[in-house]
Structures are given as structure tokens and as C-alpha cells.
């Protein structure tokens, strides 16, 4: 008789693998830092000490809050704008042909090249930083959603219409559920782009933010604080993506997508 595995075996195995991976990574980090010296790369412990110093100075947590607020706001706007545009481009050829040149050109312009432009347009306040994150988020959502919408089988649409479904009903019952995987993929990629953009967005006239910490620490030669900011960004990005994965699993189950 085959012995069944416990329900908790897979999570425990995953956690064990993660623990080994993190341990190996920390050891490699320590080795490289030891070879290069503290003025080039701090050790993991020096980075932890740097985090503690930033927290003690009252700098770390307000910066984390400011950066995450900008990321979540810009990312949300980018997804809410990009998903409908992607669906329209996928379903209506005229709209796709009209917008495709703009999408294909603008998505190759890096956000850092538009920092000064955004400041001129929106000022040095929050609007310019959020606008940069919207810019870096929206196109990847548009492309992913368009691709998913184009893959929808015409047989499904024709079957719905043959049963008397109106255009709005086809949209909600056929098109949207089929586009959800593409929207989710685009949203996850857009979140990664948002974290990539936040540093350059905060380098211009920002009083708080992880990008501000990194730039200011560079100006004062605090390499341990620079790595503290980098590690914090990485951990926050990892946690954000995990939360998105949980939400995406729920959405896919809700729309009956395997």
C-alpha cells in the first residue's frame, strides 16, 4: 500500500529549499564582500547594522511607507488604464492598428529618460513620481492583455452570440475571463517595473523614499546604507509579488481558469 504524503510536506519542503538557498546566498555575499573590502561591498551583517542605524535615525520606515505608497498608486493606475486598452486592442483591429505604433515606441523609452520631463510637466511633488511609475507599468499590461485577448477562440464568442448573448454579455462572460491570465501576468511584470523605477523617480526632489536613501547614502559614502536600501527594495518586491500570486490564484479560480 502506497503511503500518502502529509498535507504539509510540500510547504515544508519549499521552506527548507528557501532556507538552503538563502544560506548559500548569504555565504556567497559574505565571501565576495570579504574579497572586495567594506568600501566596495559591505558584509550581510554590516548591511543589517546599516538597516538598524537607518531605523534608529527614523529614516527607514517613513521611506518604506513613502516608496510603497508611490509604487502601489502608480501601479494601480497603470493596471486600471492598461487592461481596458489591452482588451480593446485585442478585440477591435482598428484600435489595435491605431495604438500599436505608440505602444511599441513608447515602451522602449526608459522611465529614467523621462524624469526631467515629468518634473517639468507635473512639478517636483508626488505627481511626477507617480506618473513615472504609471508610465513604466501601463505598457506591459497593455501588451500582455492584448496578447491574451487575441488568443480568445472565436468559437467561444460565436457560441455565446448564438445563445443570444449581447455584446456586453460576451465581454463579461467570455472575453474578460479569458483575458484575466494576461492581465495578471502584465500586473506582476508591471509591479517589477515599478520597483525598478522608484529609485530613479525618488532621486529628484524627494524628501523620503528608498531611492532617496540610496542616493543620499552614495553622496555621503555610506555603502552599507546603500545596500540596506537595495536589500529593503528586494524584500519588499518579493513580498509584493507573493501577495499578487495569492490574489491571482483567487481570481483565476473565481473566473474558472486553470
C-alpha positions in Angstrom: 0.0 0.0 0.0 1.4 3.4 -1.0 1.9 5.8 1.8 0.3 9.1 1.2 2.2 12.3 1.9 1.1 14.7 4.5 -0.6 17.9 3.5 2.2 20.0 5.0 5.0 18.2 3.2 5.1 20.5 0.2 5.2 23.8 2.1 7.8 22.4 4.5 9.9 21.2 1.5 9.6 24.6 -0.1 10.6 26.4 3.1 13.6 24.1 3.5 14.7 24.8 0.0 14.4 28.5 0.6 16.4 28.3 3.8 19.2 26.5 2.0 19.1 28.9 -0.9 19.2 32.0 1.4 22.0 30.5 3.4 24.1 29.8 0.3 23.4 33.3 -1.0 24.5 34.9 2.3 27.7 32.9 2.3 28.5 33.9 -1.2 27.7 37.5 -0.4 30.0 37.4 2.7 32.8 35.8 0.6 32.6 38.4 -2.2 32.4 41.2 0.4 35.4 39.9 2.2 37.4 39.8 -1.0 36.3 43.3 -2.2 36.5 45.1 1.2 34.0 47.1 3.2 34.3 50.3 1.0 33.1 48.4 -2.1 30.6 45.9 -0.7 29.5 45.5 2.9 29.0 42.1 4.5 25.5 40.9 5.3 26.0 41.8 8.9 27.2 45.3 8.1 24.1 45.7 6.0 21.9 44.6 8.9 23.7 47.1 11.1 23.1 49.8 8.5 19.4 48.9 8.5 19.4 49.3 12.2 21.0 52.6 12.0 18.5 53.9 9.5 15.7 52.7 11.6 17.2 54.3 14.7 17.5 57.6 12.8 13.8 57.5 12.0 14.6 57.3 8.3 13.9 53.7 7.2 10.2 53.2 7.9 8.9 56.6 6.6 10.9 55.9 3.5 9.4 52.5 3.1 5.9 53.9 3.5 6.6 56.7 1.0 8.0 54.4 -1.6 5.3 51.8 -1.3 2.6 54.4 -1.5 4.0 55.7 -4.7 4.5 52.2 -6.1 1.0 51.0 -5.3 -0.7 54.2 -6.5 1.2 54.3 -9.8 0.9 50.5 -10.4 -2.8 50.5 -9.7 -3.4 53.4 -12.1 -1.2 51.6 -14.7 -3.2 48.3 -14.4 -6.6 50.1 -14.4 -5.7 52.0 -17.6 -3.7 49.3 -19.3 -6.1 46.4 -19.0 -9.1 48.0 -20.8 -6.8 49.4 -23.5 -5.4 45.9 -24.0 -8.8 44.4 -24.3 -9.9 47.0 -26.8 -6.7 46.5 -28.9 -7.3 42.7 -28.8 -10.9 42.8 -29.9 -11.0 45.8 -32.3 -8.5 45.7 -35.1 -8.8 49.4 -36.0 -7.9 50.4 -32.4 -5.0 48.0 -32.4 -3.6 49.3 -35.6 -4.0 52.9 -34.4 -2.4 52.5 -31.0 0.2 49.8 -31.8 2.9 52.2 -33.1 2.6 54.3 -29.9 2.8 51.3 -27.6 5.7 49.8 -29.5 7.7 53.1 -29.5 7.0 54.4 -26.0 7.6 51.1 -24.2 11.2 51.2 -25.3 11.9 54.6 -23.8 13.2 54.0 -20.2 11.5 55.8 -17.4 14.8 57.3 -16.2 15.0 59.2 -19.5 11.7 61.0 -18.7 12.5 62.0 -15.1 13.2 65.7 -16.0 10.2 65.7 -18.4 7.8 64.5 -15.7 9.2 67.2 -13.3 8.5 69.9 -16.0 5.0 68.6 -16.6 3.9 67.7 -13.1 6.3 69.6 -10.8 8.6 68.2 -8.1 5.7 66.8 -5.9 4.2 63.3 -5.8 2.5 63.6 -9.2 5.8 63.4 -11.2 6.9 60.3 -9.3 3.6 58.5 -9.6 3.4 59.5 -13.3 6.8 57.8 -13.9 5.5 54.6 -12.3 2.3 54.7 -14.3 4.3 55.1 -17.4 6.5 52.1 -16.6 3.5 50.0 -15.7 0.9 50.7 -18.3 2.6 49.4 -21.5 3.5 46.0 -20.1 -0.1 45.5 -19.0 -1.4 46.6 -22.4 0.8 44.2 -24.3 0.1 41.2 -22.0 -3.6 41.8 -22.0 -3.7 42.4 -25.8 -1.9 39.1 -26.4 -4.3 37.2 -24.1 -7.3 38.8 -25.8 -6.1 37.9 -29.2 -5.8 34.3 -28.2 -9.5 34.0 -27.3 -11.1 31.4 -29.6 -13.8 32.8 -31.9 -15.8 29.6 -31.4 -16.4 30.8 -27.8 -17.6 34.2 -28.9 -19.8 32.7 -31.7 -21.3 30.2 -29.3 -22.2 32.9 -26.8 -23.8 35.0 -29.5 -25.7 32.0 -30.9 -27.2 31.7 -27.4 -28.5 35.2 -27.6 -25.7 37.0 -25.6 -25.4 40.7 -26.3 -22.0 42.4 -26.8 -21.7 43.4 -23.2 -22.6 39.9 -22.0 -19.9 38.4 -24.4 -17.4 40.9 -22.9 -18.2 39.9 -19.3 -18.7 36.1 -19.8 -16.2 35.3 -22.5 -13.6 38.0 -23.2 -12.8 39.2 -19.6 -12.4 35.7 -18.1 -10.2 34.7 -21.0 -8.1 37.9 -20.6 -7.6 37.5 -16.8 -4.4 35.4 -17.1 -2.9 38.0 -19.4 -3.9 40.9 -17.1 -2.4 39.1 -14.1 0.9 38.4 -15.9 1.0 42.0 -17.0 0.3 43.2 -13.5 3.1 41.1 -12.0 5.6 42.4 -14.6 4.3 45.9 -14.0 4.9 45.6 -10.3 8.5 44.6 -11.0 8.9 47.6 -13.3 7.5 49.8 -10.6 10.2 48.8 -8.2 12.8 49.3 -10.9 11.6 52.8 -11.5 11.1 54.0 -7.9 14.8 54.7 -7.3 15.1 57.0 -10.3 11.8 58.6 -9.5 12.8 59.5 -6.0 16.2 60.8 -6.9 14.6 64.1 -8.0 13.4 66.3 -5.2 12.1 63.6 -2.8 12.5 64.1 0.9 11.6 60.5 1.8 11.8 57.2 -0.1 14.2 54.3 -0.5 15.6 55.9 -3.7 16.4 59.0 -1.6 18.2 56.8 1.0 20.3 55.2 -1.7 21.2 58.4 -3.4 21.9 60.3 -0.2 24.0 57.4 1.1 26.0 57.5 -2.1 26.7 61.2 -1.6 28.0 60.6 1.9 29.9 57.4 1.0 27.7 55.2 3.2 28.0 52.0 1.2 26.3 49.9 4.0 23.2 52.2 3.9 23.1 51.9 0.1 23.0 48.1 0.4 20.4 48.4 3.2 18.2 50.3 0.8 18.8 47.9 -2.0 18.0 44.8 0.2 14.9 46.5 1.5 13.6 47.1 -2.0 14.3 43.5 -2.9 12.5 42.1 0.1 9.5 44.4 -0.5 9.4 43.4 -4.1 9.5 39.7 -3.2 6.6 40.1 -0.7 4.6 42.2 -3.1 4.9 39.5 -5.8 3.9 36.8 -3.4 0.8 38.7 -2.4 0.0 39.2 -6.1 0.4 35.5 -6.7 -2.1 34.7 -3.9 -4.6 37.2 -5.4 -4.1 35.9 -8.9 -4.8 32.3 -7.8 -8.0 33.5 -6.2 -9.0 35.5 -9.3 -8.2 32.6 -11.7 -10.3 30.3 -9.5 -13.1 32.9 -9.5 -13.2 33.0 -13.3 -12.8 29.3 -13.6 -9.3 29.5 -15.3 -6.9 26.6 -14.6 
